[in-house]
Amino acid sequence: MDADKRRQLRDAFGAFMTGVTVVTTNDAQGQPIGFTANSFSSVSLDPALLLVSIDKRSANFENFTQCPHFAINILAEQQKETSNIFAQKVADRFSLVKWRKGEFNTPLLDESSAWFECAMHQVIDAGDHAILIGKVEQFDSCGTPGLGYYRGAYFTPYQNAESLIAGPNVVVSALIESAGQALVVKKENGYGLPSQTVNNRSVSETLNLLFTGLNIEANPGFVYSIWEDRQKKQQHIVFLCAQPTGSTLPAVQKGEWVDVHTLAQLPVPDSALKSLVDRFIRENAVGNYGLYYGDEVEGSVRHFFTASHQEVV
């Protein structure tokens, strides 16, 4: 394939939105090495397997294909510079970031959205790349939103929400899910989601105020729904939020935890919110979420995916 076709193919692959990871291990001298990639995908839950691909032209190709363990660090929204550091030829990358050693001696990057320590399970030849399949030995997720990548550029789903505010009467809601439970609050005639009016605050300040009022540790992932209530003259922004991996369900003063499967049985007087809850139940069952955009009567849902097989270079 000539250079123009390769570029066109890469651009076509780039139409698939992904997250961004840094893959790390140690070289033969025990020094930490790593590269930026969005060629990450889960493979299996039982056994726990994942994959990432590496270019055969990489200077560390031999180290990564022969290492006993490697790690996948899923970058958080604020780690654009970390992505750039590991995507370029930098003399001492690890001196520019905060990191630590994992249980299997692999380098783990601080402040990552999630990380996985893996034993090398299989290396598969795949054209000008090799596919590294890892067996997950240890992992953790802090629930923070990940850094996105689309058509050669980064995007930040949570931080970009600030630009969605179109008027003074904006209501921010949090759809918080943890261990199969969702947090709801009692309303006058039924139930609803924890919510807070923006007023003169930013979206992030409003969410922090909401979490503080609930006395809960949660992190906004991405915008789940945007709709305009024309009758009430309000704009609603709902964030899908998560708790760190392994967190216990905290007692909340102004709400209660409900099994996701029983959410449909709760009385939800707001029809737009009822539609959102029903959609969440369906999407939660398959782990594939979308973004609703419209008003209290009608709109559209766009689904997003987060894995591909294209390396960031």
C-alpha positions as CSV (number, residue, x, y, z in Angstrom):
1,M,0.0,0.0,0.0
2,D,1.4,3.4,-1.0
3,A,1.9,6.3,1.5
4,D,-1.3,8.1,0.4
5,K,-3.4,5.0,0.9
6,R,-1.9,4.4,4.3
7,R,-2.7,7.9,5.3
8,Q,-6.2,7.6,4.0
9,L,-6.7,4.3,5.9
10,R,-5.3,5.7,9.1
11,D,-7.8,8.7,8.8
12,A,-10.6,6.2,8.2
13,F,-9.6,4.3,11.3
14,G,-9.5,7.6,13.2
15,A,-13.3,8.0,12.7
16,F,-13.7,5.5,15.5
17,M,-13.6,7.4,18.8
18,T,-11.3,5.8,21.4
19,G,-9.7,6.3,24.8
20,V,-6.0,6.9,25.2
21,T,-3.6,4.6,27.1
22,V,0.1,4.4,27.9
23,V,1.5,0.9,27.8
24,T,4.5,0.3,30.1
25,T,6.9,-2.4,31.1
26,N,10.7,-2.7,31.9
27,D,13.6,-3.3,29.5
28,A,16.2,-5.9,29.9
29,Q,18.1,-3.6,32.3
30,G,15.0,-3.1,34.4
31,Q,14.5,0.5,33.3
32,P,10.9,1.6,32.7
33,I,9.7,2.0,29.1
34,G,6.4,2.9,27.6
35,F,4.4,4.2,24.6
36,T,1.1,5.9,23.9
37,A,-1.6,3.8,22.2
38,N,-5.3,3.8,21.6
39,S,-5.2,0.3,20.2
40,F,-6.6,-1.1,23.5
41,S,-9.5,-3.4,23.9
42,S,-11.0,-5.8,26.4
43,V,-11.0,-9.4,25.2
44,S,-12.5,-11.6,27.9
45,L,-13.9,-11.5,31.4
46,D,-13.2,-15.1,32.3
47,P,-10.3,-15.4,32.0
48,A,-9.6,-11.7,32.3
49,L,-7.9,-10.8,29.0
50,L,-7.1,-7.6,27.2
51,L,-5.1,-6.6,24.1
52,V,-3.0,-3.8,22.7
53,S,-1.0,-3.6,19.5
54,I,2.6,-2.4,19.0
55,D,4.3,-1.2,15.8
56,K,7.1,-3.5,14.7
57,R,9.1,-0.4,13.9
58,S,9.0,0.6,17.6
59,A,12.5,0.8,19.3
60,N,11.0,-1.2,22.2
61,F,9.3,-3.8,20.1
62,E,11.5,-6.6,21.3
63,N,11.2,-5.5,25.0
64,F,7.4,-5.5,24.8
65,T,7.0,-8.8,22.9
66,Q,9.3,-10.6,25.3
67,C,8.4,-9.1,28.7
68,P,6.8,-11.3,31.3
69,H,4.5,-8.5,32.5
70,F,3.2,-5.2,31.1
71,A,0.7,-2.6,32.2
72,I,-2.1,-0.6,30.5
73,N,-2.6,2.9,32.0
74,I,-5.9,4.5,30.8
75,L,-5.3,8.2,30.8
76,A,-7.6,10.7,32.5
77,E,-8.8,13.9,30.8
78,Q,-6.1,16.0,32.4
79,Q,-3.3,13.8,31.1
80,K,-2.9,15.1,27.6
81,E,0.7,16.1,28.2
82,T,1.4,12.6,29.5
83,S,0.0,11.2,26.3
84,N,2.2,13.5,24.2
85,I,5.3,12.6,26.3
86,F,4.9,8.9,25.6
87,A,4.0,9.4,21.9
88,Q,7.2,11.3,21.1
89,K,10.9,10.5,21.3
90,V,11.7,11.9,24.7
91,A,15.0,11.0,26.4
92,D,13.7,10.2,29.9
93,R,9.9,10.1,29.8
94,F,9.4,8.8,33.3
95,S,11.3,11.8,34.8
96,L,8.5,14.0,33.5
97,V,5.6,12.1,35.1
98,K,4.6,10.8,38.5
99,W,4.6,7.0,38.6
100,R,5.1,4.0,40.9
101,K,5.9,0.3,40.7
102,G,3.0,-2.2,40.7
103,E,2.9,-5.6,42.4
104,F,4.5,-7.1,39.3
105,N,7.1,-4.4,39.0
106,T,5.4,-2.7,36.1
107,P,5.4,1.1,35.9
108,L,1.9,2.6,36.8
109,L,1.2,6.2,36.1
110,D,-0.3,8.3,38.9
111,E,-3.7,10.0,38.3
112,S,-4.7,7.6,35.6
113,S,-8.4,6.8,35.2
114,A,-7.7,3.1,35.5
115,W,-4.8,0.7,35.2
116,F,-4.2,-3.0,34.6
117,E,-1.2,-5.1,35.4
118,C,-1.0,-8.0,33.0
119,A,1.0,-11.2,32.6
120,M,1.9,-11.8,29.0
121,H,-0.6,-14.3,27.7
122,Q,0.1,-14.4,23.9
123,V,1.9,-12.4,21.2
124,I,0.2,-12.6,17.8
125,D,1.9,-11.5,14.6
126,A,-0.4,-9.0,12.7
127,G,1.1,-7.5,9.6
128,D,3.2,-4.4,10.5
129,H,2.1,-4.7,14.2
130,A,2.1,-7.4,16.9
131,I,-0.9,-7.9,19.2
132,L,-0.1,-8.3,22.9
133,I,-2.7,-10.2,24.8
134,G,-2.4,-9.8,28.5
135,K,-4.0,-11.7,31.4
136,V,-5.1,-9.2,34.0
137,E,-3.5,-9.9,37.4
138,Q,-4.3,-6.6,39.2
139,F,-6.4,-3.6,38.3
140,D,-8.0,-0.5,39.7
141,S,-10.3,2.3,38.5
142,C,-10.8,5.6,40.2
143,G,-13.9,6.4,38.2
144,T,-12.5,9.7,36.7
145,P,-13.4,10.5,33.0
146,G,-10.9,9.2,30.5
147,L,-9.0,11.2,27.8
148,G,-10.7,10.7,24.4
149,Y,-9.1,10.5,20.9
150,Y,-10.9,11.2,17.6
151,R,-9.6,11.9,14.1
152,G,-6.1,12.7,15.3
153,A,-7.2,15.0,18.1
154,Y,-7.9,14.8,21.8
155,F,-11.4,15.4,23.3
156,T,-12.5,15.7,26.9
157,P,-16.1,14.7,27.4
158,Y,-16.5,16.0,30.9
159,Q,-14.5,19.3,30.6
160,N,-16.3,20.2,27.4
161,A,-19.6,20.2,29.2
162,E,-18.9,23.8,30.3
163,S,-19.6,24.9,26.7
164,L,-23.1,23.3,26.8
165,I,-24.5,25.9,29.2
166,A,-26.7,28.1,27.0
167,G,-28.7,30.0,29.6
168,P,-29.0,30.9,33.3
169,N,-31.6,28.3,34.2
170,V,-29.5,25.1,33.9
171,V,-30.0,22.0,36.1
172,V,-27.2,19.6,36.5
173,S,-28.1,16.0,37.5
174,A,-25.9,13.0,38.5
175,L,-26.8,9.5,37.5
176,I,-24.5,7.7,40.0
177,E,-24.1,3.9,39.6
178,S,-22.0,1.6,41.8
179,A,-21.9,-2.2,42.0
180,G,-25.3,-2.6,40.3
181,Q,-26.9,0.1,42.4
182,A,-28.1,3.6,41.4
183,L,-28.6,6.6,43.7
184,V,-32.0,8.2,43.7
185,V,-33.6,10.9,45.8
186,K,-37.2,11.3,47.0
187,K,-39.2,13.9,45.3
188,E,-42.6,15.4,46.1
189,N,-44.6,12.8,44.1
190,G,-42.0,10.1,43.6
191,Y,-38.3,9.8,42.8
192,G,-35.7,11.6,40.8
193,L,-31.9,12.0,40.4
194,P,-29.7,14.1,42.6
195,S,-29.7,17.6,40.9
196,Q,-28.5,21.1,41.5
197,T,-29.2,24.4,39.6
198,V,-26.0,25.9,38.1
199,N,-26.8,29.6,38.9
200,N,-23.6,31.5,38.6
201,R,-21.3,28.5,39.1
202,S,-19.5,26.4,36.6
203,V,-20.6,22.8,35.8
204,S,-17.7,21.3,37.8
205,E,-18.4,23.5,40.8
206,T,-22.1,22.6,40.6
207,L,-21.2,18.8,40.5
208,N,-18.8,19.2,43.4
209,L,-21.5,21.0,45.4
210,L,-23.9,18.2,44.6
211,F,-21.5,15.4,45.7
212,T,-20.7,17.3,48.9
213,G,-24.3,17.6,49.7
214,L,-24.7,13.9,49.3
215,N,-21.6,13.2,51.3
216,I,-20.4,10.9,48.5
217,E,-17.2,10.2,46.6
218,A,-18.0,10.1,42.9
219,N,-16.5,11.2,39.6
220,P,-18.4,12.5,36.5
221,G,-17.7,10.3,33.5
222,F,-19.4,11.8,30.5
223,V,-22.5,13.7,29.5
224,Y,-25.4,11.2,29.4
225,S,-28.3,13.4,28.4
226,I,-29.0,17.0,27.4
227,W,-32.5,18.2,27.0
228,E,-34.5,21.4,27.1
229,D,-37.7,21.5,29.1
230,R,-39.6,24.1,27.1
231,Q,-42.5,24.2,29.5
232,K,-40.4,24.9,32.5
233,K,-37.8,26.9,30.5
234,Q,-35.0,24.8,31.9
235,Q,-31.9,23.2,30.3
236,H,-31.0,19.8,31.8
237,I,-27.5,18.2,31.7
238,V,-27.2,14.7,33.2
239,F,-23.8,13.1,33.9
240,L,-23.2,9.4,34.2
241,C,-21.0,9.2,37.3
242,A,-19.0,6.4,39.0
243,Q,-17.3,5.5,42.2
244,P,-13.8,4.1,42.5
245,T,-13.4,0.4,42.0
246,G,-14.0,-1.5,45.3
247,S,-15.8,1.4,46.9
248,T,-18.5,0.4,49.4
249,L,-21.9,2.0,49.0
250,P,-21.9,5.0,51.4
251,A,-25.0,5.9,53.4
252,V,-26.4,9.1,52.0
253,Q,-28.6,11.5,53.9
254,K,-30.6,12.8,51.0
255,G,-31.0,9.7,48.8
256,E,-31.1,5.9,48.7
257,W,-29.4,3.2,46.7
258,V,-31.7,1.1,44.5
259,D,-30.9,-2.0,42.4
260,V,-30.6,-0.9,38.8
261,H,-33.0,-3.7,37.7
262,T,-35.7,-2.3,40.0
263,L,-35.4,1.3,38.9
264,A,-38.3,0.8,36.4
265,Q,-40.6,0.1,39.3
266,L,-40.1,3.4,41.0
267,P,-42.6,6.2,40.5
268,V,-40.9,8.9,38.4
269,P,-43.4,11.7,37.7
270,D,-41.2,13.6,35.2
271,S,-41.8,11.9,31.8
272,A,-38.4,13.0,30.4
273,L,-36.6,11.6,33.4
274,K,-38.6,8.4,33.3
275,S,-37.5,7.9,29.7
276,L,-33.9,8.5,30.7
277,V,-34.1,5.9,33.5
278,D,-35.7,3.3,31.2
279,R,-32.9,3.9,28.7
280,F,-30.2,3.6,31.4
281,I,-31.6,0.2,32.5
282,R,-31.4,-1.1,28.9
283,E,-27.9,0.3,28.3
284,N,-26.5,-0.8,31.7
285,A,-27.4,-4.3,30.9
286,V,-25.1,-4.4,27.8
287,G,-22.5,-1.9,29.0
288,N,-23.0,0.4,25.9
289,Y,-24.2,3.9,26.7
290,G,-25.3,6.8,24.5
291,L,-25.9,10.5,24.6
292,Y,-29.5,11.8,24.3
293,Y,-30.0,15.3,22.9
294,G,-33.4,16.9,22.4
295,D,-36.2,18.2,24.5
296,E,-38.7,16.8,27.0
297,V,-40.8,15.2,24.2
298,E,-38.4,14.0,21.5
299,G,-34.7,13.8,20.6
300,S,-32.1,11.3,19.4
301,V,-29.6,9.0,21.1
302,R,-26.0,8.6,19.7
303,H,-23.9,5.7,20.9
304,F,-20.2,5.9,21.5
305,F,-17.6,3.2,21.6
306,T,-14.2,3.3,23.3
307,A,-11.9,0.8,21.7
308,S,-10.1,0.4,18.4
309,H,-6.9,-1.0,16.9
310,Q,-5.1,2.2,15.9
311,E,-1.8,3.2,17.6
312,V,-1.2,6.8,18.5
313,V,2.1,7.9,17.0
